[in-house]
Amino acid sequence: MKTKLILGSIIVNTMLIGSLAYADQYSTDHPMTYVKDSIITGKVKAKFVDDELIRTQTDIQVNTDARGVVVLSGTSMNKDAADRAEFVARHTDGVADVWNHVKVK
């Protein structure tokens, strides 16, 4: 009787540990998620610095979520610069989508 109880307990624990490891692989709280988000944000910001229109005509903040969606916020001196920022962000490796919340002054 004790053998069956111990064996059953081992099997249940093994299955539980396996399922937790699998779930953790796809968790948005995983440290690698933040690294990936930071890399995408850094790439977009670097492209903004390299683009004279964006660099001189905007004050844009860039945030990236766990799914690779980039959110642009802040201000722009004109619509062309805001549109250019969205275009540049959208054509950056790793970006799944862009939400442009930039306000034109």
ChimeraX attribute file (.defattr): number of C-alpha atoms within 10 A of each C-alpha:
attribute: neighborCount
match mode: 1-to-1
recipient: residues
	/A:1	6
	/A:2	7
	/A:3	8
	/A:4	9
	/A:5	9
	/A:6	11
	/A:7	12
	/A:8	12
	/A:9	11
	/A:10	12
	/A:11	10
	/A:12	12
	/A:13	12
	/A:14	11
	/A:15	10
	/A:16	12
	/A:17	11
	/A:18	11
	/A:19	11
	/A:20	10
	/A:21	10
	/A:22	11
	/A:23	10
	/A:24	11
	/A:25	11
	/A:26	10
	/A:27	12
	/A:28	13
	/A:29	11
	/A:30	12
	/A:31	9
	/A:32	13
	/A:33	17
	/A:34	15
	/A:35	12
	/A:36	17
	/A:37	20
	/A:38	16
	/A:39	15
	/A:40	24
	/A:41	24
	/A:42	15
	/A:43	15
	/A:44	25
	/A:45	20
	/A:46	11
	/A:47	16
	/A:48	21
	/A:49	12
	/A:50	10
	/A:51	15
	/A:52	12
	/A:53	15
	/A:54	22
	/A:55	16
	/A:56	13
	/A:57	16
	/A:58	23
	/A:59	15
	/A:60	22
	/A:61	14
	/A:62	17
	/A:63	20
	/A:64	24
	/A:65	18
	/A:66	17
	/A:67	14
	/A:68	19
	/A:69	20
	/A:70	25
	/A:71	20
	/A:72	21
	/A:73	17
	/A:74	15
	/A:75	19
	/A:76	21
	/A:77	15
	/A:78	13
	/A:79	16
	/A:80	14
	/A:81	22
	/A:82	26
	/A:83	15
	/A:84	15
	/A:85	25
	/A:86	21
	/A:87	13
	/A:88	16
	/A:89	29
	/A:90	18
	/A:91	13
	/A:92	14
	/A:93	12
	/A:94	19
	/A:95	20
	/A:96	15
	/A:97	16
	/A:98	19
	/A:99	15
	/A:100	19
	/A:101	15
	/A:102	22
	/A:103	17
	/A:104	14
	/A:105	9
